[in-house]
Amino acid sequence: MSRKPTRPPDSGATSRQPRHLALDTEAVHGRGLAIVAALAHDHGVTPLPDRPGKTVWARWVFLKA
């Protein structure tokens, strides 16, 4: 079996960095980053080189049968 990394990007026009929010279990918004951090092998933010904005990404490693 080999490992195949998957890294789907999510680009946006704002340069604001995503941040973890202190939310309770009943919150219906703002938990995405915490969920990605819990499930992904790696995640981060890359600023766009040629204009304001960023790409938020996560990487999962799947075993290939």
MODELLER restraints for C-alpha pairs under 7 A, 6 or more apart:
rsr = mdl.restraints
at = mdl.atoms
rsr.add(forms.Gaussian(group=physical.xy_distance, feature=features.Distance(at['CA:1:A'], at['CA:63:A']), mean=6.27, stdev=0.5))
rsr.add(forms.Gaussian(group=physical.xy_distance, feature=features.Distance(at['CA:1:A'], at['CA:64:A']), mean=5.48, stdev=0.5))
rsr.add(forms.Gaussian(group=physical.xy_distance, feature=features.Distance(at['CA:1:A'], at['CA:65:A']), mean=5.37, stdev=0.5))
rsr.add(forms.Gaussian(group=physical.xy_distance, feature=features.Distance(at['CA:2:A'], at['CA:63:A']), mean=5.85, stdev=0.5))
rsr.add(forms.Gaussian(group=physical.xy_distance, feature=features.Distance(at['CA:2:A'], at['CA:64:A']), mean=5.34, stdev=0.5))
rsr.add(forms.Gaussian(group=physical.xy_distance, feature=features.Distance(at['CA:3:A'], at['CA:61:A']), mean=6.03, stdev=0.5))
rsr.add(forms.Gaussian(group=physical.xy_distance, feature=features.Distance(at['CA:3:A'], at['CA:62:A']), mean=5.69, stdev=0.5))
rsr.add(forms.Gaussian(group=physical.xy_distance, feature=features.Distance(at['CA:3:A'], at['CA:63:A']), mean=4.79, stdev=0.5))
rsr.add(forms.Gaussian(group=physical.xy_distance, feature=features.Distance(at['CA:3:A'], at['CA:64:A']), mean=5.99, stdev=0.5))
rsr.add(forms.Gaussian(group=physical.xy_distance, feature=features.Distance(at['CA:4:A'], at['CA:61:A']), mean=5.59, stdev=0.5))
rsr.add(forms.Gaussian(group=physical.xy_distance, feature=features.Distance(at['CA:4:A'], at['CA:62:A']), mean=5.48, stdev=0.5))
rsr.add(forms.Gaussian(group=physical.xy_distance, feature=features.Distance(at['CA:4:A'], at['CA:63:A']), mean=6.43, stdev=0.5))
rsr.add(forms.Gaussian(group=physical.xy_distance, feature=features.Distance(at['CA:4:A'], at['CA:64:A']), mean=6.63, stdev=0.5))
rsr.add(forms.Gaussian(group=physical.xy_distance, feature=features.Distance(at['CA:5:A'], at['CA:59:A']), mean=6.44, stdev=0.5))
rsr.add(forms.Gaussian(group=physical.xy_distance, feature=features.Distance(at['CA:5:A'], at['CA:60:A']), mean=5.66, stdev=0.5))
rsr.add(forms.Gaussian(group=physical.xy_distance, feature=features.Distance(at['CA:5:A'], at['CA:61:A']), mean=4.37, stdev=0.5))
rsr.add(forms.Gaussian(group=physical.xy_distance, feature=features.Distance(at['CA:5:A'], at['CA:62:A']), mean=6.41, stdev=0.5))
rsr.add(forms.Gaussian(group=physical.xy_distance, feature=features.Distance(at['CA:6:A'], at['CA:59:A']), mean=5.39, stdev=0.5))
rsr.add(forms.Gaussian(group=physical.xy_distance, feature=features.Distance(at['CA:6:A'], at['CA:60:A']), mean=5.23, stdev=0.5))
rsr.add(forms.Gaussian(group=physical.xy_distance, feature=features.Distance(at['CA:6:A'], at['CA:61:A']), mean=6.20, stdev=0.5))
rsr.add(forms.Gaussian(group=physical.xy_distance, feature=features.Distance(at['CA:7:A'], at['CA:57:A']), mean=6.37, stdev=0.5))
rsr.add(forms.Gaussian(group=physical.xy_distance, feature=features.Distance(at['CA:7:A'], at['CA:58:A']), mean=5.44, stdev=0.5))
rsr.add(forms.Gaussian(group=physical.xy_distance, feature=features.Distance(at['CA:7:A'], at['CA:59:A']), mean=4.36, stdev=0.5))
rsr.add(forms.Gaussian(group=physical.xy_distance, feature=features.Distance(at['CA:7:A'], at['CA:60:A']), mean=6.60, stdev=0.5))
rsr.add(forms.Gaussian(group=physical.xy_distance, feature=features.Distance(at['CA:8:A'], at['CA:57:A']), mean=6.04, stdev=0.5))
rsr.add(forms.Gaussian(group=physical.xy_distance, feature=features.Distance(at['CA:8:A'], at['CA:58:A']), mean=6.38, stdev=0.5))
rsr.add(forms.Gaussian(group=physical.xy_distance, feature=features.Distance(at['CA:9:A'], at['CA:55:A']), mean=6.12, stdev=0.5))
rsr.add(forms.Gaussian(group=physical.xy_distance, feature=features.Distance(at['CA:9:A'], at['CA:56:A']), mean=5.87, stdev=0.5))
rsr.add(forms.Gaussian(group=physical.xy_distance, feature=features.Distance(at['CA:9:A'], at['CA:57:A']), mean=4.62, stdev=0.5))
rsr.add(forms.Gaussian(group=physical.xy_distance, feature=features.Distance(at['CA:10:A'], at['CA:55:A']), mean=5.53, stdev=0.5))
rsr.add(forms.Gaussian(group=physical.xy_distance, feature=features.Distance(at['CA:10:A'], at['CA:56:A']), mean=5.19, stdev=0.5))
rsr.add(forms.Gaussian(group=physical.xy_distance, feature=features.Distance(at['CA:10:A'], at['CA:57:A']), mean=6.21, stdev=0.5))
rsr.add(forms.Gaussian(group=physical.xy_distance, feature=features.Distance(at['CA:11:A'], at['CA:54:A']), mean=5.80, stdev=0.5))
rsr.add(forms.Gaussian(group=physical.xy_distance, feature=features.Distance(at['CA:11:A'], at['CA:55:A']), mean=4.18, stdev=0.5))
rsr.add(forms.Gaussian(group=physical.xy_distance, feature=features.Distance(at['CA:11:A'], at['CA:56:A']), mean=6.16, stdev=0.5))
rsr.add(forms.Gaussian(group=physical.xy_distance, feature=features.Distance(at['CA:12:A'], at['CA:53:A']), mean=5.69, stdev=0.5))
rsr.add(forms.Gaussian(group=physical.xy_distance, feature=features.Distance(at['CA:12:A'], at['CA:54:A']), mean=5.75, stdev=0.5))
rsr.add(forms.Gaussian(group=physical.xy_distance, feature=features.Distance(at['CA:12:A'], at['CA:55:A']), mean=6.42, stdev=0.5))
rsr.add(forms.Gaussian(group=physical.xy_distance, feature=features.Distance(at['CA:13:A'], at['CA:52:A']), mean=6.34, stdev=0.5))
rsr.add(forms.Gaussian(group=physical.xy_distance, feature=features.Distance(at['CA:13:A'], at['CA:53:A']), mean=4.33, stdev=0.5))
rsr.add(forms.Gaussian(group=physical.xy_distance, feature=features.Distance(at['CA:13:A'], at['CA:54:A']), mean=6.78, stdev=0.5))
rsr.add(forms.Gaussian(group=physical.xy_distance, feature=features.Distance(at['CA:14:A'], at['CA:52:A']), mean=6.48, stdev=0.5))
rsr.add(forms.Gaussian(group=physical.xy_distance, feature=features.Distance(at['CA:14:A'], at['CA:53:A']), mean=4.59, stdev=0.5))
rsr.add(forms.Gaussian(group=physical.xy_distance, feature=features.Distance(at['CA:14:A'], at['CA:54:A']), mean=6.81, stdev=0.5))
rsr.add(forms.Gaussian(group=physical.xy_distance, feature=features.Distance(at['CA:15:A'], at['CA:52:A']), mean=5.78, stdev=0.5))
rsr.add(forms.Gaussian(group=physical.xy_distance, feature=features.Distance(at['CA:15:A'], at['CA:53:A']), mean=4.29, stdev=0.5))
rsr.add(forms.Gaussian(group=physical.xy_distance, feature=features.Distance(at['CA:15:A'], at['CA:54:A']), mean=5.74, stdev=0.5))
rsr.add(forms.Gaussian(group=physical.xy_distance, feature=features.Distance(at['CA:20:A'], at['CA:33:A']), mean=6.42, stdev=0.5))
rsr.add(forms.Gaussian(group=physical.xy_distance, feature=features.Distance(at['CA:20:A'], at['CA:34:A']), mean=6.56, stdev=0.5))
rsr.add(forms.Gaussian(group=physical.xy_distance, feature=features.Distance(at['CA:21:A'], at['CA:30:A']), mean=6.74, stdev=0.5))
rsr.add(forms.Gaussian(group=physical.xy_distance, feature=features.Distance(at['CA:37:A'], at['CA:43:A']), mean=6.79, stdev=0.5))
rsr.add(forms.Gaussian(group=physical.xy_distance, feature=features.Distance(at['CA:40:A'], at['CA:58:A']), mean=6.13, stdev=0.5))
rsr.add(forms.Gaussian(group=physical.xy_distance, feature=features.Distance(at['CA:40:A'], at['CA:59:A']), mean=5.75, stdev=0.5))
rsr.add(forms.Gaussian(group=physical.xy_distance, feature=features.Distance(at['CA:40:A'], at['CA:60:A']), mean=5.24, stdev=0.5))
rsr.add(forms.Gaussian(group=physical.xy_distance, feature=features.Distance(at['CA:41:A'], at['CA:59:A']), mean=5.71, stdev=0.5))
rsr.add(forms.Gaussian(group=physical.xy_distance, feature=features.Distance(at['CA:41:A'], at['CA:60:A']), mean=5.23, stdev=0.5))
rsr.add(forms.Gaussian(group=physical.xy_distance, feature=features.Distance(at['CA:41:A'], at['CA:61:A']), mean=6.83, stdev=0.5))
rsr.add(forms.Gaussian(group=physical.xy_distance, feature=features.Distance(at['CA:42:A'], at['CA:58:A']), mean=5.77, stdev=0.5))
rsr.add(forms.Gaussian(group=physical.xy_distance, feature=features.Distance(at['CA:42:A'], at['CA:59:A']), mean=5.15, stdev=0.5))
rsr.add(forms.Gaussian(group=physical.xy_distance, feature=features.Distance(at['CA:43:A'], at['CA:57:A']), mean=5.56, stdev=0.5))
rsr.add(forms.Gaussian(group=physical.xy_distance, feature=features.Distance(at['CA:43:A'], at['CA:58:A']), mean=4.04, stdev=0.5))
rsr.add(forms.Gaussian(group=physical.xy_distance, feature=features.Distance(at['CA:43:A'], at['CA:59:A']), mean=5.99, stdev=0.5))
rsr.add(forms.Gaussian(group=physical.xy_distance, feature=features.Distance(at['CA:44:A'], at['CA:56:A']), mean=5.95, stdev=0.5))
rsr.add(forms.Gaussian(group=physical.xy_distance, feature=features.Distance(at['CA:44:A'], at['CA:57:A']), mean=5.58, stdev=0.5))
rsr.add(forms.Gaussian(group=physical.xy_distance, feature=features.Distance(at['CA:44:A'], at['CA:58:A']), mean=6.53, stdev=0.5))
rsr.add(forms.Gaussian(group=physical.xy_distance, feature=features.Distance(at['CA:45:A'], at['CA:54:A']), mean=6.58, stdev=0.5))
rsr.add(forms.Gaussian(group=physical.xy_distance, feature=features.Distance(at['CA:45:A'], at['CA:55:A']), mean=5.67, stdev=0.5))
rsr.add(forms.Gaussian(group=physical.xy_distance, feature=features.Distance(at['CA:45:A'], at['CA:56:A']), mean=4.51, stdev=0.5))
rsr.add(forms.Gaussian(group=physical.xy_distance, feature=features.Distance(at['CA:45:A'], at['CA:57:A']), mean=6.23, stdev=0.5))
rsr.add(forms.Gaussian(group=physical.xy_distance, feature=features.Distance(at['CA:46:A'], at['CA:54:A']), mean=5.54, stdev=0.5))
rsr.add(forms.Gaussian(group=physical.xy_distance, feature=features.Distance(at['CA:46:A'], at['CA:55:A']), mean=5.18, stdev=0.5))
rsr.add(forms.Gaussian(group=physical.xy_distance, feature=features.Distance(at['CA:46:A'], at['CA:56:A']), mean=6.48, stdev=0.5))
rsr.add(forms.Gaussian(group=physical.xy_distance, feature=features.Distance(at['CA:47:A'], at['CA:53:A']), mean=6.09, stdev=0.5))
rsr.add(forms.Gaussian(group=physical.xy_distance, feature=features.Distance(at['CA:47:A'], at['CA:54:A']), mean=4.18, stdev=0.5))
rsr.add(forms.Gaussian(group=physical.xy_distance, feature=features.Distance(at['CA:47:A'], at['CA:55:A']), mean=6.29, stdev=0.5))
rsr.add(forms.Gaussian(group=physical.xy_distance, feature=features.Distance(at['CA:48:A'], at['CA:54:A']), mean=4.94, stdev=0.5))
rsr.add(forms.Gaussian(group=physical.xy_distance, feature=features.Distance(at['CA:48:A'], at['CA:55:A']), mean=6.80, stdev=0.5))
